[in-house]
Amino acid sequence: MGVANRLDLTLRLVQGSDRVSVSELSLRLGVSEMTVRRDLDALERQGLVRRVHGGAVATRVRAEQAGFTAREPWQAATKDRLGAAVAALVEPGSRVLLDAGTTTVHVAEHLAGRGPLTVAVLSLQAAAVLADRPGIDLLVVGGRSRPGERSLVGPLALRTLGDLAFDCFVMSIGGVHAGHGWSEFSLDDAAVKQSGLARAARTVAVADATKLGVRAFSRVAPLDAVHQFVTDRAAEDAATHPRGPETLDALRDAGVETVLA
């Protein structure tokens, strides 16, 4: 796992809890406690966390410092490959629910050429990508925009989703773990994903390899709630992603088709 992505995951885990310990971060990220301490020191120097005895707590920072804008450039080439692979799994004529996240923006870019499609989006950024594209019937799901994330969440989003039905839900995810299943860093995001899973005939989850082996704050669903999972080939490399291979094995055992892009 690259340093930038590990720091992002570390920060999101800290932000998802009132307080998180070094040992818990080590377990969730699959790295040594020494590495966790170095990462927490680096985040503290940026003013994003505050070190406490045995762990860290989040500090109040501008949301965009650690939000969508900061993460968007990371692994852009990998995310574009993932986006193309996901779009290839969507049949023209489908009704698609597209989740929020930096990777799903790349999915949106590739879906733009696969019309006719009806696409409901939970991302303001994806809405901008798909707006005015020929062959795309765009529906922007209402709701509250999470500061810094450009995702649509809350009661209005859930109410809208409850009235709709989809052929395919393209779900981004904060963490996928052999024992914990699919999980997110925000309760709001987790609730929207649970609604999407319930309203779609098929769900395609997508995440880069850094998300494998991660247990985020809020559990979304067990592994077998998803039909297909698209990730990058680095997930097979135990040297760089220690929990990647075991997570892929658990997904296959659960009947989830895995696609490596």
Phi and psi in degrees as GROMACS dihedral restraints (atoms count N, CA, C in turn):
[ dihedral_restraints ]
;  ai    aj    ak    al  type     phi  dphi    fc
    3     4     5     6     1   -64.8    20    10
    4     5     6     7     1   154.9    20    10
    6     7     8     9     1   -60.6    20    10
    7     8     9    10     1   -45.5    20    10
    9    10    11    12     1   -59.9    20    10
   10    11    12    13     1   -42.8    20    10
   12    13    14    15     1   -70.6    20    10
   13    14    15    16     1   -36.0    20    10
   15    16    17    18     1   -66.4    20    10
   16    17    18    19     1   -39.7    20    10
   18    19    20    21     1   -62.7    20    10
   19    20    21    22     1   -40.4    20    10
   21    22    23    24     1   -61.4    20    10
   22    23    24    25     1   -46.5    20    10
   24    25    26    27     1   -64.7    20    10
   25    26    27    28     1   -40.9    20    10
   27    28    29    30     1   -60.2    20    10
   28    29    30    31     1   -46.9    20    10
   30    31    32    33     1   -61.9    20    10
   31    32    33    34     1   -42.8    20    10
   33    34    35    36     1   -67.4    20    10
   34    35    36    37     1   -34.2    20    10
   36    37    38    39     1   -67.4    20    10
   37    38    39    40     1   -40.2    20    10
   39    40    41    42     1   -65.2    20    10
   40    41    42    43     1   -43.4    20    10
   42    43    44    45     1   -67.1    20    10
   43    44    45    46     1   -24.8    20    10
   45    46    47    48     1   -81.7    20    10
   46    47    48    49     1    -3.4    20    10
   48    49    50    51     1  -133.3    20    10
   49    50    51    52     1   156.1    20    10
   51    52    53    54     1   -64.1    20    10
   52    53    54    55     1   -37.2    20    10
   54    55    56    57     1  -155.1    20    10
   55    56    57    58     1   139.9    20    10
   57    58    59    60     1  -132.1    20    10
   58    59    60    61     1   140.5    20    10
   60    61    62    63     1   -90.8    20    10
   61    62    63    64     1   159.0    20    10
   63    64    65    66     1   -60.3    20    10
   64    65    66    67     1   -42.4    20    10
   66    67    68    69     1   -64.7    20    10
   67    68    69    70     1   -38.2    20    10
   69    70    71    72     1   -67.5    20    10
   70    71    72    73     1   -42.1    20    10
   72    73    74    75     1   -62.7    20    10
   73    74    75    76     1   -40.8    20    10
   75    76    77    78     1   -59.3    20    10
   76    77    78    79     1   -43.7    20    10
   78    79    80    81     1   -66.1    20    10
   79    80    81    82     1   -44.8    20    10
   81    82    83    84     1   -71.0    20    10
   82    83    84    85     1   -34.4    20    10
   84    85    86    87     1   -94.0    20    10
   85    86    87    88     1   -13.7    20    10
   87    88    89    90     1    70.0    20    10
   88    89    90    91     1    33.2    20    10
   90    91    92    93     1  -127.3    20    10
   91    92    93    94     1   169.3    20    10
   93    94    95    96     1   -72.0    20    10
   94    95    96    97     1   158.7    20    10
   96    97    98    99     1   -64.5    20    10
   97    98    99   100     1   -31.5    20    10
   99   100   101   102     1   -63.1    20    10
  100   101   102   103     1   -42.4    20    10
  102   103   104   105     1   -63.3    20    10
  103   104   105   106     1   -42.0    20    10
  105   106   107   108     1   -59.8    20    10
  106   107   108   109     1   -44.4    20    10
  108   109   110   111     1   -62.3    20    10
  109   110   111   112     1   -41.1    20    10
  111   112   113   114     1   -63.0    20    10
  112   113   114   115     1   -42.2    20    10
  114   115   116   117     1   -65.6    20    10
  115   116   117   118     1   -41.1    20    10
  117   118   119   120     1   -64.7    20    10
  118   119   120   121     1   -37.7    20    10
  120   121   122   123     1   -61.8    20    10
  121   122   123   124     1   -42.1    20    10
  123   124   125   126     1   -64.9    20    10
  124   125   126   127     1   -41.3    20    10
  126   127   128   129     1   -68.3    20    10
  127   128   129   130     1   -34.6    20    10
  129   130   131   132     1   -66.7    20    10
  130   131   132   133     1   -37.7    20    10
  132   133   134   135     1   -63.6    20    10
  133   134   135   136     1   -27.5    20    10
  135   136   137   138     1   -86.3    20    10
  136   137   138   139     1    -2.0    20    10
  138   139   140   141     1    78.1    20    10
  139   140   141   142     1    16.9    20    10
  141   142   143   144     1   -92.9    20    10
  142   143   144   145     1   -24.6    20    10
  144   145   146   147     1  -137.8    20    10
  145   146   147   148     1   165.9    20    10
  147   148   149   150     1  -124.4    20    10
  148   149   150   151     1   125.8    20    10
  150   151   152   153     1   -72.4    20    10
  151   152   153   154     1   135.8    20    10
  153   154   155   156     1  -128.7    20    10
  154   155   156   157     1   171.3    20    10
  156   157   158   159     1   -57.9    20    10
  157   158   159   160     1   117.9    20    10
  159   160   161   162     1    79.9    20    10
  160   161   162   163     1     3.9    20    10
  162   163   164   165     1  -177.3    20    10
  163   164   165   166     1  -142.6    20    10
  165   166   167   168     1  -158.7    20    10
  166   167   168   169     1   158.8    20    10
  168   169   170   171     1  -127.8    20    10
  169   170   171   172     1   155.6    20    10
  171   172   173   174     1   -77.3    20    10
  172   173   174   175     1   150.8    20    10
  174   175   176   177     1  -107.8    20    10
  175   176   177   178     1   162.7    20    10
  177   178   179   180     1   -79.7    20    10
  178   179   180   181     1   115.8    20    10
  180   181   182   183     1  -130.7    20    10
  181   182   183   184     1   164.5    20    10
  183   184   185   186     1   -60.3    20    10
  184   185   186   187     1   131.2    20    10
  186   187   188   189     1   -56.1    20    10
  187   188   189   190     1   -36.9    20    10
  189   190   191   192     1   -69.5    20    10
  190   191   192   193     1   -16.5    20    10
  192   193   194   195     1   -61.3    20    10
  193   194   195   196     1   -37.3    20    10
  195   196   197   198     1  -117.7    20    10
  196   197   198   199     1    12.9    20    10
  198   199   200   201     1  -100.2    20    10
  199   200   201   202     1  -150.9    20    10
  201   202   203   204     1   -54.9    20    10
  202   203   204   205     1   -46.6    20    10
  204   205   206   207     1   -60.9    20    10
  205   206   207   208     1   -38.8    20    10
  207   208   209   210     1   -70.1    20    10
  208   209   210   211     1   -37.2    20    10
  210   211   212   213     1   -85.1    20    10
  211   212   213   214     1   -22.0    20    10
  213   214   215   216     1   -54.9    20    10
  214   215   216   217     1   -42.7    20    10
  216   217   218   219     1   -76.4    20    10
  217   218   219   220     1   -16.8    20    10
  219   220   221   222     1   -69.4    20    10
  220   221   222   223     1   130.2    20    10
  222   223   224   225     1    53.5    20    10
  223   224   225   226     1    40.9    20    10
  225   226   227   228     1   -60.7    20    10
  226   227   228   229     1   -40.0    20    10
  228   229   230   231     1   -65.5    20    10
  229   230   231   232     1   -41.4    20    10
  231   232   233   234     1   -62.9    20    10
  232   233   234   235     1   -45.7    20    10
  234   235   236   237     1   -64.1    20    10
  235   236   237   238     1   -31.9    20    10
  237   238   239   240     1   -69.0    20    10
  238   239   240   241     1   -39.0    20    10
  240   241   242   243     1   -62.3    20    10
  241   242   243   244     1   -42.8    20    10
  243   244   245   246     1   -62.3    20    10
  244   245   246   247     1   -41.9    20    10
  246   247   248   249     1   -60.2    20    10
  247   248   249   250     1   -42.2    20    10
  249   250   251   252     1   -65.9    20    10
  250   251   252   253     1   -40.5    20    10
  252   253   254   255     1   -65.8    20    10
  253   254   255   256     1   -40.4    20    10
  255   256   257   258     1   -66.4    20    10
  256   257   258   259     1   -46.5    20    10
  258   259   260   261     1   -58.9    20    10
  259   260   261   262     1   -34.4    20    10
  261   262   263   264     1   -66.0    20    10
  262   263   264   265     1   -19.4    20    10
  264   265   266   267     1   -87.2    20    10
  265   266   267   268     1    -6.1    20    10
  267   268   269   270     1   -98.8    20    10
  268   269   270   271     1   121.6    20    10
  270   271   272   273     1   -79.2    20    10
  271   272   273   274     1   137.0    20    10
  273   274   275   276     1   -54.7    20    10
  274   275   276   277     1   142.8    20    10
  276   277   278   279     1    91.7    20    10
  277   278   279   280     1    -3.7    20    10
  279   280   281   282     1   -77.5    20    10
  280   281   282   283     1   157.4    20    10
  282   283   284   285     1  -101.8    20    10
  283   284   285   286     1   115.4    20    10
  285   286   287   288     1  -117.2    20    10
  286   287   288   289     1   135.1    20    10
  288   289   290   291     1  -103.1    20    10
  289   290   291   292     1   120.8    20    10
  291   292   293   294     1  -108.2    20    10
  292   293   294   295     1   120.8    20    10
  294   295   296   297     1   -72.0    20    10
  295   296   297   298     1   170.1    20    10
  297   298   299   300     1   -86.2    20    10
  298   299   300   301     1   165.5    20    10
  300   301   302   303     1   133.1    20    10
  301   302   303   304     1   163.4    20    10
  303   304   305   306     1   -69.9    20    10
  304   305   306   307     1   -35.8    20    10
  306   307   308   309     1   -70.5    20    10
  307   308   309   310     1   -37.8    20    10
  309   310   311   312     1   -70.6    20    10
  310   311   312   313     1   -17.4    20    10
  312   313   314   315     1   -64.4    20    10
  313   314   315   316     1   -39.4    20    10
  315   316   317   318     1   -67.7    20    10
  316   317   318   319     1   -35.9    20    10
  318   319   320   321     1   -59.2    20    10
  319   320   321   322     1   -45.1    20    10
  321   322   323   324     1   -58.3    20    10
  322   323   324   325     1   -42.1    20    10
  324   325   326   327     1   -61.2    20    10
  325   326   327   328     1   -36.9    20    10
  327   328   329   330     1   -82.8    20    10
  328   329   330   331     1   -29.1    20    10
  330   331   332   333     1   -66.0    20    10
  331   332   333   334     1   -26.8    20    10
  333   334   335   336     1   -57.0    20    10
  334   335   336   337     1   -26.6    20    10
  336   337   338   339     1   -99.6    20    10
  337   338   339   340     1    10.2    20    10
  339   340   341   342     1  -113.6    20    10
  340   341   342   343     1    20.5    20    10
  342   343   344   345     1   -65.9    20    10
  343   344   345   346     1   166.8    20    10
  345   346   347   348     1   -77.4    20    10
  346   347   348   349     1   137.6    20    10
  348   349   350   351     1  -143.2    20    10
  349   350   351   352     1   145.9    20    10
  351   352   353   354     1  -102.2    20    10
  352   353   354   355     1   120.1    20    10
  354   355   356   357     1  -124.0    20    10
  355   356   357   358     1   118.6    20    10
  357   358   359   360     1   -97.9    20    10
  358   359   360   361     1   130.7    20    10
  360   361   362   363     1  -117.3    20    10
  361   362   363   364     1   145.1    20    10
  363   364   365   366     1  -107.9    20    10
  364   365   366   367     1    16.5    20    10
  366   367   368   369     1  -132.2    20    10
  367   368   369   370     1   126.9    20    10
  369   370   371   372     1   -65.0    20    10
  370   371   372   373     1   -35.0    20    10
  372   373   374   375     1   -67.7    20    10
  373   374   375   376     1   -43.1    20    10
  375   376   377   378     1   -64.9    20    10
  376   377   378   379     1   -35.3    20    10
  378   379   380   381     1   -60.4    20    10
  379   380   381   382     1   -41.8    20    10
  381   382   383   384     1   -64.9    20    10
  382   383   384   385     1   -36.3    20    10
  384   385   386   387     1   -66.6    20    10
  385   386   387   388     1   -41.3    20    10
  387   388   389   390     1   -91.1    20    10
  388   389   390   391     1   -12.9    20    10
  390   391   392   393     1   -59.5    20    10
  391   392   393   394     1   133.6    20    10
  393   394   395   396     1    68.2    20    10
  394   395   396   397     1    13.7    20    10
  396   397   398   399     1   -81.6    20    10
  397   398   399   400     1   130.3    20    10
  399   400   401   402     1   -59.2    20    10
  400   401   402   403     1   136.6    20    10
  402   403   404   405     1    84.1    20    10
  403   404   405   406     1    -1.4    20    10
  405   406   407   408     1  -111.1    20    10
  406   407   408   409     1   116.1    20    10
  408   409   410   411     1   -92.6    20    10
  409   410   411   412     1   104.1    20    10
  411   412   413   414     1   -96.4    20    10
  412   413   414   415     1   129.9    20    10
  414   415   416   417     1  -122.1    20    10
  415   416   417   418     1   122.1    20    10
  417   418   419   420     1   -95.2    20    10
  418   419   420   421     1   113.8    20    10
  420   421   422   423     1   -66.2    20    10
  421   422   423   424     1   131.6    20    10
  423   424   425   426     1   -69.7    20    10
  424   425   426   427     1   176.5    20    10
  426   427   428   429     1   139.7    20    10
  427   428   429   430     1  -175.4    20    10
  429   430   431   432     1   -91.0    20    10
  430   431   432   433     1   133.6    20    10
  432   433   434   435     1   -82.8    20    10
  433   434   435   436     1   120.2    20    10
  435   436   437   438     1   -68.3    20    10
  436   437   438   439     1   123.4    20    10
  438   439   440   441     1   -55.0    20    10
  439   440   441   442     1   129.3    20    10
  441   442   443   444     1    83.9    20    10
  442   443   444   445     1   -16.9    20    10
  444   445   446   447     1  -106.3    20    10
  445   446   447   448     1   -22.7    20    10
  447   448   449   450     1    61.3    20    10
  448   449   450   451     1    26.5    20    10
  450   451   452   453     1  -105.8    20    10
  451   452   453   454     1   152.4    20    10
  453   454   455   456     1  -105.6    20    10
  454   455   456   457     1   121.7    20    10
  456   457   458   459     1  -138.3    20    10
  457   458   459   460     1  -179.1    20    10
  459   460   461   462     1    97.6    20    10
  460   461   462   463     1  -179.7    20    10
  462   463   464   465     1   -57.8    20    10
  463   464   465   466     1   -38.5    20    10
  465   466   467   468     1   -66.5    20    10
  466   467   468   469     1   -42.2    20    10
  468   469   470   471     1   -61.5    20    10
  469   470   471   472     1   -44.5    20    10
  471   472   473   474     1   -65.0    20    10
  472   473   474   475     1   -38.8    20    10
  474   475   476   477     1   -64.6    20    10
  475   476   477   478     1   -42.5    20    10
  477   478   479   480     1   -63.4    20    10
  478   479   480   481     1   -47.2    20    10
  480   481   482   483     1   -61.2    20    10
  481   482   483   484     1   -34.2    20    10
  483   484   485   486     1   -64.3    20    10
  484   485   486   487     1   -18.3    20    10
  486   487   488   489     1   -98.1    20    10
  487   488   489   490     1     1.5    20    10
  489   490   491   492     1  -120.0    20    10
  490   491   492   493     1   161.7    20    10
  492   493   494   495     1  -135.5    20    10
  493   494   495   496     1   141.6    20    10
  495   496   497   498     1  -128.5    20    10
  496   497   498   499     1   150.6    20    10
  498   499   500   501     1   -77.1    20    10
  499   500   501   502     1   -34.4    20    10
  501   502   503   504     1  -146.5    20    10
  502   503   504   505     1   134.1    20    10
  504   505   506   507     1  -111.1    20    10
  505   506   507   508     1   117.6    20    10
  507   508   509   510     1   -92.7    20    10
  508   509   510   511     1   108.5    20    10
  510   511   512   513     1  -109.1    20    10
  511   512   513   514     1   121.5    20    10
  513   514   515   516     1   -82.8    20    10
  514   515   516   517     1   162.0    20    10
  516   517   518   519     1  -150.4    20    10
  517   518   519   520     1   143.5    20    10
  519   520   521   522     1   -80.1    20    10
  520   521   522   523     1   -31.0    20    10
  522   523   524   525     1  -157.5    20    10
  523   524   525   526     1   146.1    20    10
  525   526   527   528     1  -134.9    20    10
  526   527   528   529     1   125.8    20    10
  528   529   530   531     1  -133.9    20    10
  529   530   531   532     1   141.4    20    10
  531   532   533   534     1   -55.9    20    10
  532   533   534   535     1   -39.8    20    10
  534   535   536   537     1   -97.6    20    10
  535   536   537   538     1   -29.1    20    10
  537   538   539   540     1   -95.4    20    10
  538   539   540   541     1   -15.5    20    10
  540   541   542   543     1    78.7    20    10
  541   542   543   544     1  -148.2    20    10
  543   544   545   546     1   -88.7    20    10
  544   545   546   547     1   136.5    20    10
  546   547   548   549     1  -147.6    20    10
  547   548   549   550     1   160.7    20    10
  549   550   551   552     1  -131.7    20    10
  550   551   552   553     1   163.0    20    10
  552   553   554   555     1   -86.5    20    10
  553   554   555   556     1   -15.9    20    10
  555   556   557   558     1  -123.3    20    10
  556   557   558   559     1   135.9    20    10
  558   559   560   561     1   -60.7    20    10
  559   560   561   562     1   -39.3    20    10
  561   562   563   564     1   -62.3    20    10
  562   563   564   565     1   -46.6    20    10
  564   565   566   567     1   -63.2    20    10
  565   566   567   568     1   -41.7    20    10
  567   568   569   570     1   -61.0    20    10
  568   569   570   571     1   -41.4    20    10
  570   571   572   573     1   -63.9    20    10
  571   572   573   574     1   -40.9    20    10
  573   574   575   576     1   -65.5    20    10
  574   575   576   577     1   -41.7    20    10
  576   577   578   579     1   -64.5    20    10
  577   578   579   580     1   -40.0    20    10
  579   580   581   582     1   -61.6    20    10
  580   581   582   583     1   -38.9    20    10
  582   583   584   585     1   -66.1    20    10
  583   584   585   586     1   -42.5    20    10
  585   586   587   588     1   -60.6    20    10
  586   587   588   589     1   -42.6    20    10
  588   589   590   591     1   -59.7    20    10
  589   590   591   592     1   -39.6    20    10
  591   592   593   594     1   -72.5    20    10
  592   593   594   595     1   -24.7    20    10
  594   595   596   597     1   -99.6    20    10
  595   596   597   598     1    -2.2    20    10
  597   598   599   600     1  -113.5    20    10
  598   599   600   601     1   143.6    20    10
  600   601   602   603     1   -71.4    20    10
  601   602   603   604     1   -28.1    20    10
  603   604   605   606     1  -146.3    20    10
  604   605   606   607     1   141.6    20    10
  606   607   608   609     1  -122.2    20    10
  607   608   609   610     1   129.8    20    10
  609   610   611   612     1  -110.8    20    10
  610   611   612   613     1   114.7    20    10
  612   613   614   615     1   -92.0    20    10
  613   614   615   616     1   147.5    20    10
  615   616   617   618     1  -140.2    20    10
  616   617   618   619     1   135.4    20    10
  618   619   620   621     1  -165.2    20    10
  619   620   621   622     1   148.4    20    10
  621   622   623   624     1   -75.6    20    10
  622   623   624   625     1   168.8    20    10
  624   625   626   627     1   -62.8    20    10
  625   626   627   628     1   -20.7    20    10
  627   628   629   630     1   -66.4    20    10
  628   629   630   631     1   -17.6    20    10
  630   631   632   633     1   -85.5    20    10
  631   632   633   634     1   -11.7    20    10
  633   634   635   636     1   -75.4    20    10
  634   635   636   637     1   133.8    20    10
  636   637   638   639     1    85.9    20    10
  637   638   639   640     1     1.9    20    10
  639   640   641   642     1   -95.1    20    10
  640   641   642   643     1   132.8    20    10
  642   643   644   645     1  -107.7    20    10
  643   644   645   646     1   105.2    20    10
  645   646   647   648     1   -83.4    20    10
  646   647   648   649     1  -179.7    20    10
  648   649   650   651     1   -64.2    20    10
  649   650   651   652     1   -44.5    20    10
  651   652   653   654     1  -117.2    20    10
  652   653   654   655     1   119.6    20    10
  654   655   656   657     1   -70.1    20    10
  655   656   657   658     1   134.3    20    10
  657   658   659   660     1   -96.0    20    10
  658   659   660   661     1   -49.3    20    10
  660   661   662   663     1  -170.2    20    10
  661   662   663   664     1   162.7    20    10
  663   664   665   666     1   -70.2    20    10
  664   665   666   667     1   165.0    20    10
  666   667   668   669     1   -56.2    20    10
  667   668   669   670     1   -41.0    20    10
  669   670   671   672     1   -75.6    20    10
  670   671   672   673     1     3.5    20    10
  672   673   674   675     1   -74.3    20    10
  673   674   675   676     1   -15.6    20    10
  675   676   677   678     1  -106.7    20    10
  676   677   678   679     1   144.3    20    10
  678   679   680   681     1   -91.9    20    10
  679   680   681   682     1   -41.4    20    10
  681   682   683   684     1  -136.3    20    10
  682   683   684   685     1   147.1    20    10
  684   685   686   687     1  -130.7    20    10
  685   686   687   688     1   125.3    20    10
  687   688   689   690     1  -108.9    20    10
  688   689   690   691     1   125.0    20    10
  690   691   692   693     1  -144.4    20    10
  691   692   693   694     1  -179.9    20    10
  693   694   695   696     1   -95.6    20    10
  694   695   696   697     1   161.4    20    10
  696   697   698   699     1   -65.0    20    10
  697   698   699   700     1   -18.3    20    10
  699   700   701   702     1   -61.1    20    10
  700   701   702   703     1   -19.8    20    10
  702   703   704   705     1   -62.0    20    10
  703   704   705   706     1   -22.4    20    10
  705   706   707   708     1   -82.2    20    10
  706   707   708   709     1   -10.7    20    10
  708   709   710   711     1   -92.9    20    10
  709   710   711   712     1   102.9    20    10
  711   712   713   714     1   -67.4    20    10
  712   713   714   715     1   -21.4    20    10
  714   715   716   717     1   -68.6    20    10
  715   716   717   718     1   -38.0    20    10
  717   718   719   720     1   -99.4    20    10
  718   719   720   721     1   -25.1    20    10
  720   721   722   723     1  -133.4    20    10
  721   722   723   724     1    83.4    20    10
  723   724   725   726     1   -53.1    20    10
  724   725   726   727     1   -32.6    20    10
  726   727   728   729     1  -101.7    20    10
  727   728   729   730     1     5.6    20    10
  729   730   731   732     1   -62.0    20    10
  730   731   732   733     1   -57.0    20    10
  732   733   734   735     1   -58.9    20    10
  733   734   735   736     1   -42.2    20    10
  735   736   737   738     1   -67.5    20    10
  736   737   738   739     1   -32.9    20    10
  738   739   740   741     1   -69.5    20    10
  739   740   741   742     1   -41.0    20    10
  741   742   743   744     1   -61.7    20    10
  742   743   744   745     1   -41.7    20    10
  744   745   746   747     1   -61.6    20    10
  745   746   747   748     1   -42.4    20    10
  747   748   749   750     1   -64.1    20    10
  748   749   750   751     1   -39.2    20    10
  750   751   752   753     1   -63.0    20    10
  751   752   753   754     1   -45.0    20    10
  753   754   755   756     1   -65.2    20    10
  754   755   756   757     1   -39.7    20    10
  756   757   758   759     1   -62.2    20    10
  757   758   759   760     1   -30.2    20    10
  759   760   761   762     1   -82.9    20    10
  760   761   762   763     1     0.3    20    10
  762   763   764   765     1    87.2    20    10
  763   764   765   766     1    13.7    20    10
  765   766   767   768     1   -88.2    20    10
  766   767   768   769     1   124.0    20    10
  768   769   770   771     1   -72.6    20    10
  769   770   771   772     1   126.7    20    10
  771   772   773   774     1  -105.6    20    10
  772   773   774   775     1   135.6    20    10
  774   775   776   777     1  -119.8    20    10
  775   776   777   778     1   122.2    20    10
  777   778   779   780     1  -102.6    20    10
  778   779   780   781     1   121.9    20    10
